[in-house]
Amino acid sequence: MLYFDNNATTRVDPLVVEAMLPYLGELYGNPSSGCRLGKLAANAIERAREQVAALLGCEPREIVFTSGGTESINAAIGSALQLNPGRRQVVTTAVEHSAMLKPCEALEKQGYTIDRVAVDTEGRFDTSDFDHKLTPETALVSVMAANNETGVLFPIQDLAEIARERGVFFHSDAVQAAGKIPIRAGEMGITYMSVSSHKLHGPKGVGALYLNRRSAFHPLLLGGGQENGRRAGTQNVPGIVGFGKAAELALQSLEREATQVKALRDTFENGVLERISGVQVNGNRTERLPNTSSLAFEGVEAESVLLLLERAQICASAGSACMSGSLHPSHVLRAMGFSNARSRSTLRFSFSRFNTAEEIAKALELLPGIIAKARAVH
Ligand SMILES: Cc1ncc(COP(=O)(O)O)c(C=O)c1O
């Protein structure tokens, strides 16, 4: 299997599995319990907190473990709104993940105003559309660090500064950016940042919310006093241990992402552009994650190409994974001004450190025939 769908999820690194195993076996203690097994679990969580903090460039006490990116994002929104009860507006972008879009739609139904900043045809954040959207009513600004479909990066450092000057909470969904590009959350003056373990070769169902130590926080889940009263519920110890190990490995691999993974992506993308006519790259080609390639193949339906790829043992995706199976064109490509036809003909290839040059060569050998076949039946 040639696995080129790493923005959907990643292979769990074998070293992560190894780190987790004891906590699925003999080390089953409850981290809140005072007995020896409990203390071992609590220590393991604190070690993971240090590892995740190192990846995000912040202090361990600024990390709260959650069940993943979706929960972290919902917690950040909920906290900002609870702490600013008089403010009824949220500023975000038109191209966020559904974990941000859907809560915003729900808020709209409750009478909140949601302002969605536009992107240009290359998927870049339109800063000129941002400044004037901030008002005394703004409770939260939430802008993703990198887009999951195109990989395009957003200037969160600059935006966080503007938000801070105006006294507005700032959240960034860094689920796709963490582990792929350097992040220094602790130095950015942001309030919250969401990350997820399964996008960086860790297990699924675990993530973290970065919480600026100088900011107040209102928890989403109430109950026991776990995570220093910031996220109730017995922690997912094996998951957190795995996430910690994955974060440590991701930090060590950042250089490789910028060189080796990027080189694989560029070889693939340039190879496709050379070998196949009528292909367009979606998104700015430089201000982009090193691992992502979103390509529109004129005259095909992405869904039928995916079936042919599947038969050839190649795994990619059409737009974002959450979209596949549904007939809706990608909201990201639509926001970039593309037609439904371009959106429906788009495939996303996303690579990781587990991909090899041989795999890229094999895919480049197979893809022209697959696209020709899909075009013939279209
Ligand atoms: C940009 C972005 N945000 C949030 C999420 C949701 O993260 P999780 O799957 O950990 O809930 C994803 C996952 O696809 C994502 O790509």
The ligand as a Gaussian input file, in Angstrom:
#p B3LYP/6-31G(d) Opt

LIG

0 1
 C       -7.285000      21.153000      10.633000
 C       -7.953000      20.112000      11.482000
 N       -8.556000      20.482000      12.622000
 C       -9.153000      19.587000      13.432000
 C       -9.191000      18.245000      13.123000
 C       -9.878000      17.294000      14.062000
 O       -8.933000      16.608000      14.867000
 P       -9.334000      15.233000      15.579000
 O       -9.489000      14.213000      14.499000
 O       -8.184000      14.921000      16.501000
 O      -10.599000      15.469000      16.339000
 C       -8.582000      17.807000      11.932000
 C       -8.648000      16.389000      11.547000
 O       -8.912000      16.047000      10.407000
 C       -7.949000      18.773000      11.098000
 O       -7.358000      18.417000       9.945000

